[in-house]
Each structure stands twice: as structure tokens, then as C-alpha cells.
Amino acid sequence: MTATATQTSIRTATGPTPGARISVAPMMAWTTREQRYFMRQITRSALLYTEMVTTGALIHGDRERFLAYNADEHPIALQLGGSDPAAMADCAVMAQDHGYDEVNINVGCPSDRVQNGTFGACLMGEPQRVADCVAAMKARVDMPVTVKTRIGIDHQDSYEFLQAFTRAVADAGADALIVHARKAWLSGLSPKENREVPPLDYARVHALKADFPDLAMSINGGIVDLDTAAAQLEHLDGVMIGREAYKNPYVMAAVDRRFFDADADIPRRGEIVAAMRGYISNHLAAGGALKDVTRHMLGLYHGQPGGRAWRRVLSEQGHRKDADLNVLDAALARVEPTEAVA
Ligand SMILES: Cc1cc2nc3c(=O)[nH]c(=O)nc-3n(C[C@H](O)[C@H](O)[C@H](O)COP(=O)(O)O)c2cc1C
């Protein structure tokens, strides 16, 4: 299905949650196109985000390389890093022309490099600029324009501050807000620490949704299983899962059945690996390396018998220059053939 921000989440007692926005977070160096193709073998319906791409890279760099994706990756959102409304609008047009299902503005990433470029979490301190970006983008495209943000930055962490930011982007026409439920410290903490140290405050995001009932809102941060995701959907329109979906990708296997379609299949791990073979063959034939793909598959058998051996074989043998599908077979031979489904 194509994700739109305006879908409502109507729940039945036992069935799936139509329209829920279950997504996999944008993660630099992790949510590459190879990882997204792999994730797509696990869930057909979750919305997948690209890594952040800066407006500078798209306008001055190898645009086609940054925008390329496999048609099977839909629904897919392009995440942009930037703060110049005209440049953001140009890049939104590129996203639309390339068939992306959503374009998202990064207002959550606290890294130094990003602060220097005036984008990411520091933009929370400039709500009007973010609003101007949203408005400029909405004026040029008819796809959903969404904003991924934090609950605050540095000492600007009051509820009123978050409310004012939200009001600005909502009034500018943003189709949805994705809130990482912790603030960011712009200096003093590394990006990694900024994903762990500031405490999560889900209640604040729930309150924000209650204050902005017409704005589709997803929550992000620390969600590691589908029961928790379902509980969040009692308050919000969507749930975005980051690190757990990467490190333990099979956590997403029941997403389609649980949140989208009661008849959806839950793929077995072995089926997921089988579905990757053709993609890997093509990747190798095009001159790519096995590890470009298999590095994202290391966690597939997390917690399963043979799961460590799977990871070890793929990581030790996968980086060799001549590594091919035989490495995948060798890894597969180390895991239980009769694994349970989610
Ligand atoms: C390796 C890595 C790279 C990330 N890169 C981005 C990024 O490019 N853009 C972004 O908005 N957030 C980025 N994030 C933050 C995630 O999107 C997410 O907000 C964060 O990990 C919290 O969610 P989680 O607890 O489910 O992982 C990154 C996180 C990780 C672990």
C-alpha cells in the first residue's frame, strides 16, 4: 500500500490496524538500498525511509546515485537534510519525480556535521524556517511532506516549546510529524549518546497528539517489539522503529499481519534468505560486493539456534573479494532449518 499521512487508524478488537504508519527509521549507513530491499522481504507494508540525503548532495552531487532505489522498496520515503526552503523544494520535486511516496525533513539528528550545515535537530530552534521549508515543498509537490523531530533541544525543552514548533509546521501544511521522544543535546553528547542518554518521554508525545488531533503523528525511540508498538497506536497514528529493526530485523516479520492485513503471510527466515538470492546475484553481477548486502542480514537469526554462527560466517567470509552465494549457503548451513515464525 502507499503510505499517506492522512490515513486514519480505525481499530477492531482482533483485526489489524488499517492505516497505521509502521515504519523503519532513517539511519545513516544502515538503511541503504540493500538493507531496504532486505527489509522488504520481511514486511511488505511498513514504510521504509532512506538514509538522510542533504540538499547539497542532491543539487551538486551524484543525484541519480542518491535517489536510486529498487521498485520493490515501495512504500518508501526520502529523508532530506537541509534548511533552505528553495533547495528543499527543488529536492522534494526530485523525490516526486523519482516516485518516492513521501519526503521527510530531518529535524532530529544532532551530529556536529549536521549542525554546521544548519539542518537536523538544531532546526527545532528555528520553527519558522522549518515551516518555510514545509510550505515551499508543499507548494511544489503533491506527495506527503513530513517532519521528523525531537521533543526539544538543549534547554529549549518545555512542552510549550514543542507545541509552538508543532503549530508552526502544522500550519505550514506538514502532513505528519514523527517525534523521537527524547530531546537532543546539541553539544556535549555524541549522536550515539543522544539516542541513549536523554530520557524518553512518551507521555509528552501522547499529549502533543491530543493537542493536535488533526495532525498525523508517529512516535519513535526505544520501541523494540510489536506489542509496544500496538500499545502506542492507542495514542498515536504511527510507530517508527529504528535500531531494533536493524539489529533484530525479524521483529518486523509480523507487522503486515498485525497492522495491515489479517491474511498477510509471516515469512520464515529461510524464505527471507531465499528471496535475497536473486537480488544478491544481480548485485554481484553488477560488480557489487557480497558484504554490501549481507552486512545488513547479520541479525536475521538473532536469538535463534545457530544465530551466532550465521553472523560469524557472514562477517568473516563475506568481506573476501571473491565472496559469493556460497558464503550465504555456508552461513545457512549453520542455522536450524526448523525455525519458528514470529
Ligand atoms: C546508525 C544510525 C543512524 C541514524 N541516522 C539518522 C538519519 O540519517 N536521520 C534521522 O532522522 N535519524 C537518524 N537516526 C536516528 C533514528 O532514525 C531514530 O530516531 C533513533 O535511532 C531512535 O529510534 P530507535 O530507538 O527505534 O532506534 C540514526 C540512528 C542510528 C542508530
The ligand as an SDF file (V2000), in Angstrom:
LIG
                    3D

 31 33  0  0  0  0  0  0  0  0999 V2000
   23.2240    4.4000   12.8690 C   0  0  0  0  0  0  0  0  0  0  0  0
   22.1010    5.3940   12.9860 C   0  0  0  0  0  0  0  0  0  0  0  0
   21.9520    6.3840   12.0310 C   0  0  0  0  0  0  0  0  0  0  0  0
   20.9060    7.3130   12.1020 C   0  0  0  0  0  0  0  0  0  0  0  0
   20.7360    8.2200   11.0950 N   0  0  0  0  0  0  0  0  0  0  0  0
   19.6430    9.0270   11.1060 C   0  0  0  0  0  0  0  0  0  0  0  0
   19.3250    9.8530    9.9930 C   0  0  0  0  0  0  0  0  0  0  0  0
   20.0140    9.8680    8.9690 O   0  0  0  0  0  0  0  0  0  0  0  0
   18.2360   10.6490   10.0780 N   0  0  0  0  0  0  0  0  0  0  0  0
   17.4250   10.6460   11.1910 C   0  0  0  0  0  0  0  0  0  0  0  0
   16.4280   11.3740   11.2140 O   0  0  0  0  0  0  0  0  0  0  0  0
   17.6820    9.8790   12.2370 N   0  0  0  0  0  0  0  0  0  0  0  0
   18.7530    9.0450   12.2030 C   0  0  0  0  0  0  0  0  0  0  0  0
   18.9650    8.1860   13.2490 N   0  0  0  0  0  0  0  0  0  0  0  0
   18.0090    8.1680   14.3860 C   0  0  0  0  0  0  0  0  0  0  0  0
   16.8960    7.1430   14.1280 C   0  0  0  0  0  0  0  0  0  0  0  0
   16.1530    7.4810   12.9900 O   0  0  0  0  0  0  0  0  0  0  0  0
   15.9450    7.0570   15.3580 C   0  0  0  0  0  0  0  0  0  0  0  0
   15.3410    8.3080   15.5260 O   0  0  0  0  0  0  0  0  0  0  0  0
   16.6670    6.6730   16.6330 C   0  0  0  0  0  0  0  0  0  0  0  0
   17.5410    5.5710   16.4290 O   0  0  0  0  0  0  0  0  0  0  0  0
   15.6710    6.3340   17.7510 C   0  0  0  0  0  0  0  0  0  0  0  0
   14.8450    5.2560   17.3910 O   0  0  0  0  0  0  0  0  0  0  0  0
   15.1210    3.7490   17.9270 P   0  0  0  0  0  0  0  0  0  0  0  0
   15.2340    3.8360   19.4170 O   0  0  0  0  0  0  0  0  0  0  0  0
   13.9550    2.9280   17.4790 O   0  0  0  0  0  0  0  0  0  0  0  0
   16.4210    3.3130   17.3270 O   0  0  0  0  0  0  0  0  0  0  0  0
   20.0040    7.2580   13.1910 C   0  0  0  0  0  0  0  0  0  0  0  0
   20.1600    6.2480   14.1600 C   0  0  0  0  0  0  0  0  0  0  0  0
   21.1940    5.3180   14.0630 C   0  0  0  0  0  0  0  0  0  0  0  0
   21.2980    4.2250   15.0910 C   0  0  0  0  0  0  0  0  0  0  0  0
  1  2  1  0
  2  3  1  0
  2 30  2  0
  3  4  2  0
  4  5  1  0
  4 28  1  0
  5  6  2  0
  6  7  1  0
  6 13  1  0
  7  8  2  0
  7  9  1  0
  9 10  1  0
 10 11  2  0
 10 12  1  0
 12 13  2  0
 13 14  1  0
 14 15  1  0
 14 28  1  0
 15 16  1  0
 16 17  1  0
 16 18  1  0
 18 19  1  0
 18 20  1  0
 20 21  1  0
 20 22  1  0
 22 23  1  0
 23 24  1  0
 24 25  2  0
 24 26  1  0
 24 27  1  0
 28 29  2  0
 29 30  1  0
 30 31  1  0
M  END
$$$$
